[in-house]
Amino acid sequence: MSRKRGREVRLLVMLALAAAALFWAIPFAWMLVASLRPESASAADIASLIPSGTIGFGNFAEAWSEGTFPLWYFNTFLMCGGILAVQCVTVSAAGYAFARLSFPGRTVLFYLFLLQLMLVPPILIVPNLTTIVSLGLYDRLPGVMAPYLASAFGTFLMRQTFRSIPRDYEDAAMLDGASLPQVIWHVLLPLARPGLAAFAIVSVSYHWNEFLWPLIALSSPENQVLTVGLASFTSGAESATEWGVIAAGTLLVAAPLILIFVIFQRRIVSSFVFTGIK
């Protein structure tokens, strides 16, 4: 009886998860169907999840021509890549220091560092904006990147990753005459690659989708990123109720992250499993 009840519980859990996944996927399915509908679709057709009539990619072509997506893509790639490149250095150095080095107040300093995770990002908008204005970085991509060049979450993640690596590797390298920077670069970082990959996924996803801070820190159209550009693009399309064009533009913004996840799904999951993130 207990074995049969266990199967029933697992079946109910699977059904609940399948229902949740279906409910979560409905907006994406509507967006995909709406982006493929022709402009002549009626209001009743727009609300339907089942495509009717002729479907095509005309909405994507119109969205691409109306918006400056190449420039927005370039700025977004530059912003996300620049933030990640600096973060990989800062979180790796800080994570190694908290995991391997002994100094007075290390634990207290680490917990104080983690207090950043409790701060809601909008609270920091005013001091961050004041700082980049005083540094002459307002309306420039480096100004958008500046507040994120260090990461409390990344430091915690790399600390846990370095602590999971046995010290025998370091000791063997130092016995062979390697210096501390060589040990970190040639021994520890290759072993910590799954942790860095997991952090890179979180960092790029967060900054790719961020809207409020780039909206405030950038004012010139030539410096806009995808989220801000999409907002200005949809505000013009909504006045003409071009829902198919809006859906196509939204898919153009989300497509790179979706493709990366589909292509590297197995490696992404294994990276999070290695770091212990559930």
N, C-alpha and C positions, 0 to 999 in steps of 0.2 A: 504493500500500500504506500509506503514512504517513497519507493522508487517511482511509482505512478504519479504520486502527488508532486514529486520533484519535476517530472516531465511536464506536468500541467502548469507548474509555476514558470518553468522556462519558456513554455509556449506563450503564456500570457505576457511575460516580459518581452519576448520577441514581437508579439503583436502590438504591444504598447510602443515599442521602439519604432516599428514600421509605421504606425500611425503618426508618431511625432515627426519622423523623417518625411512622410508624405505631406503633412501640414506645413513643415518648414520649406518644402520644395515648391509649394503652390505659387508663391510670388515669382520665383524664378521661371517656372513654366509659363505663367501668364506673360512675363516680360519677353520671353523668347517667342511665344506665339504672337504677341502684339507687334513685335519688331518685324515679323514676316508678313503681316497683313498689309493689303494695299491701302492707299489713302482713302479710297471710296468706301471703306467699311463703315457700316452703320454703328450707332451707339450700342445696339444690342449685340452686335458682333464683337465690339471692343471688350465687353464684359465677359465674353465666353472664353473658356480654356481650349475649346476645340476649334482649330482653324477652319474657316469656310471660304470657298472661292479660291482664287489664284493667289498663291503666296510667292514672295520673291524678296530680293535684297535691295529693293529701291529705297527703303527707309534708311538702311545703312549708308548708301551712297549719298543721300540727302543730308544725313547727320554729319558725315565726314566733310562734305562741302560747306555746310553752314558753320561748323565749328572749326577752330584751329587745333585739331587733335594732334598733328605731328609736333607742334610746339609744346602742347600740354604734356604729351608723352615724354619729350626730351627733358623738360623741367622736372617732371616727376621722377624719372629715372635718375637724373642728376641729384635731386634732393635725397631720395631713398638710398642711392649708392654712396653718396658722400657721408650721410649719417652713419650708415652701416660700416663703412671703412674705418671711420674714427672710433666708432663704438667697439669694434673688434679689438682695437688696441687698448682702449681704456678699460673695458670690462675684463679683458684677459689679464692685464697688469694688476687691477684691483682684486680680481678673483684669486690670482696667485698669492698676492700679499696676505689676504685674509685666510687663505687655506694653508700656506706653507711657512710664512714668516712669523716670528714671535716678537712682539713689541708691546710695551705697556698700554693697556686700555684697548687691546685689539677687539675683544668681544663687545665692549661698550660702543666703540666706534662703529663696528659692523651693524649693531642694532640701530644706532642712530642713523646710519646710512640707509637702512631698510625703511625708516620712517617715511621716506619719500614715496613709498608705495601706497601710503595711506592718504596722500594728498590728492584731491580731485584736480585734474589738469586745469580747468577754468580758473581756479584760485590763483594760479601762477601767471595768468595772462598779463595782468597789469605790471608786475615787476619784470617779467621777461620783455615786455614791449618797451618799458623804460630803459632797460639795459641795452637792447639792440639799437634804440634811437641814440643813446649816448655814445655808442660805439660806431655810429654811422652805418649801420647794417640794415636800416629799415628799407623795405621794398627791394631787398636783395635776397637771393636764395641762401647765401651763408647766414643771414639773419634768421631764416626759418629753421636752419639746421642747428644753430648754436645751442638752444636749450636742451637738445637731445644728444649731445656729444658724449655724455655719460649716462649710464642707466643702472638704477638700483636693482631692477629685475635681472639684467644681464650680469651684474656683479654677483648676485646671489646664485644664479645658474652656473656661472663659471667656477665659483667657489666650491659648489657641490660637485662639479665635474672634476676639478683638480683633486679634491679630497678622495674621490673614488679611484684615483690612479695610485698604485703602490709606489712608495718611496724608493723601492729597489731600482727602478729605472733611473731616477736622478742620481742615486749613489753610484751606480755603475758608470754613468756618463761622467761624473765628477772624478772618479778614479782614473778614467781615461784621459783626464786633463781638460775637460770641457768647462768653460766658464758658465756663470749663471745665465746670461742672455742666450748662450748656445744651448744650454739645457732646456730653457723655455721654448726656444724656437724650433729646435731639432728633435726634442724628445716629448715634451709635454703637449705642445699645441697639436702635433699630429694625432696623439692619443685622445685629445679633447675635441677632435673635429666634429663628432656627433653633437656635442654640447653647443659648439659654435653654430652648427647648422640649425639646431632647434631655435637658438636665439635669433639667427638671421631671418627665419621664417616669421617669428613673432614681430620683429622690428620692421621688416619690409611691409608686412600686412597692415600693421598699425599706421605707419606713416603714409602708405599708399592711400589709405582710406580716410586720413585725417582731413578735416574740413575747417574747423573754427580757427585754429592758429594760423594756417596759411591765408585764410580770408582776412585776418586782422593784420598780419605782418607784411602782406603784399598788396600793392594798389595798382601797379601797372599791368595792362593786359599781356605784355610780352613776358612777364614773370609768373603768370598764373600756372598752377598745377592742375591736374585732371579734375579733382573734386570741385575746386573753385570755378574752373572753366565750365564744368558740366552744369553747375548751378546757374551761371549766366546764360548758358545755352538753353537750358530748360525753361528759364523765365520767359525767353522770347518765344519758344515753341508752345508753351502752355496758353499764351494769348490766342493762338490759332488752333488750340486743342489738337495739336499734332502728336497724339499719344504714341503712334507707331514710331515716329522719329525720336521722341523722348526715350522710349524703350530701347531703340537701337543705340542711341548715344550712351545710355546707362550700361548696356552690354559691352560697348567698346571700352568703357572704363574698367569694368570688372573682368573682361576676358583674359588679360595677362595673368592675373592671380589664379583664375580658374584653370587655365591651361597648365600653369606651373604645378598646381596641386594634382591635376589628372596625370601629368607625365611623371612626376616624382613622388607619387602618393606613397609607395612602399618605403622609400628612403625617408620621407617626412615622418611617417609613423615610427620607423625604427629609431630615428633621432630622438623623438619624444620619449620612447620607451627607455632608451639609454639614459636619459637625464632623469627619469622617474616622474615626469609630468603626466598626470592623468587628465 
